[in-house]
Each structure stands twice: as structure tokens, then as C-alpha cells.
């Protein structure tokens, strides 16, 4: 009796592959599970990468236009109301700059703030939930593929693509911000949209959203429900850390004695203020109301001046890395939980 399969040097058949260019298990060039994950989600991966490239190009063009305007009008470091002597006549030019470039800059900020939620919603949540809901995971797991290896491939490749796309986009936006951020544009680094769109913060939140989506899909096993839970969890995390943000680093204190106007630099983030007495005690609420007897009231309460607690612009990167570190730690914990759940279910 004859056979059609002839063993090679590894003892496996090579029927249909006379040149020996394809592995016996039929894997493509990306190899096994990674190739499968790419094939399953290549549309979402492609959209994400294309959006990152388009956003980077948009930021690069916008940076060139902004830099040209700032240089030609000599308004670098100027705000609409500034104490810098050279900016005394720059108000009209700064206003024109903001009217011209404010909307495009805001569009990029909004996009980077929403990006993590979108990644969790359309990539993270369906990644596992759709497989479990349709039952296709059983087919894969019966092909001598371990459950932990399957989960690692399902989450690993998307994580790599998310990291690449968001890091590139964040770097280009930070490059843009060096020209137009803070005083000139009026979009300050500590604003509700500015901080979460700069540096490592959007990257960390994107990876967190992916981890939340994977875990939600694994636990809930329903795509739509997992998407809703993922969206709610990511937004809740962003809101919670925005409230914690001012306290991630000790604020600096500036004191202004009575008779001296209290004025912080334009790019300083004020997080608190009040009065202080001659003994050094601080009063968060002023003991006196603005009135004709205001100065007399201050003397009666032994108020020596006003203080302002603030984060200078030099605190931006330490605060950003601190928040990103917290977010990445949460993402790591959720990832570990996901693998433990998978191990418990499938052994």
C-alpha cells in the first residue's frame, strides 16, 4: 500500500508543499496565533494605525503654520494679558492667533482624550467577548493551543499596535505643543484637555482601556455589555485621576505681602489660595469682605498677606509620569487578573 504523504527530516508530511516553503502546520509568515489575531482584527488595526498617521501629519502641518505665525508676529511666550514688557503690544496678534488656530488645536486635544475610550470600546471589549459569545474560542482551544497562550496572543498583538500608534501620535503632539502650547494659544498644560493629551498620559490610558476591555469581555462574555462596561470604567478612571492629579506632587507656595498684587506666571497651575498671618498661620478663607474697611479688617486679624499654592510648568512632566505610572500599574493588575481567570476556567 502506498501513501501520498512523504515524511521529511522532521517526520511530518509535506504533501502540497513540494518546495518546503510552508510549515507543516499551515502557519503564515506571522506565525500561528499572531497571524490569526492579525487576520481577525486587521480592519481595526488598520483604522487605528491610519488614524495615528493622519493625526501625526495634521499635527506636523499645524506646527509649521503656527510657528510661522508666531515668528512673523514676534509673540512667542506672550498671552493676551501679560506682564512681559515685550508683549505689551501683542494682544491683537495673540487674539488673531487664537482665532485662527484655536479650533484645530482643540480638535487634536479632544481626539487624544477620546482615543483611549475608543480603543477600549471598539478593540478591547470585542477582542475576547466576541470569541466567547460566538463560541469560536472552543475551536481554537481544541487545536493544541493552550488557553494562556491564546490569551497572550489575543492581547499581546493589539497592545503592541496600540502602544506604537499612541506613542507616535503623542510624540508628534508634544512636538507641536512646544511651539504653541500655554501662553500663546491659551491652552495650558494643566487644562482638562491639555494634560491628558500630552506625553505618556494618553498612551497609558489607551493601554488601560485595552486591558479593561479584555477583562470585561472575559468575565461578561457579551460584546455589547462589555463595550458599555469598558466605556464606563475608562471614563470613571479618567475623571477620578483628574481629581487626584493636583496632589500627585507637592505644590509650591508663593506669598504676596499686603500691598503687593498677587500674580503667578501665566503657565502656573494655581491649586489653592488664601491669607497668611504674621505668625505664619494660613487662612484658606479670607476673614474680611471687600469693603471700605477691608484694610482695617486685615490688620485686626493680623493678616500679613496672600498666598497661592501652585504647580509651576516644571511640574508638568513629573505629574504626567506619576499619573501614567498609576494608570499602567492598574492596567498590569487587570492583565494579571485576566490571565488568572483564564487559567481558572481552562486549567
Secondary structure, DSSP 4 states (H G I P E B T S, - for coil): ---S--B-TTS-B-TT-TT--S-TT---TT-HHHHHHHHHHHHHHHHHHHHHHHHHHHHHHHHHHHHHHHHHHT-TT--SS---GGGTT-HHHHHHHHHHHHHHHHHHHHHHHHHHHHHIIIIIHHHHHHHHHHTHHHHHHTSS--HHHHHHHHHHHHHHHHHHHHHHHHHHHHHHHHHHTTTTTS--TTSTTTGGGSTTHHHHHHHHHHHHHHHHHHHH--HHHHHHHHHHHHHHHHHHHHHHGGGSSPPEEEEEETTS-----TT-EEEEEEEEETTS-EESS-SS-SSTTHHHHHHHTTEEEEEEEEE-GGGHHHHHHHHHHHHHHHHHHHHHHHHHHHHHHH-
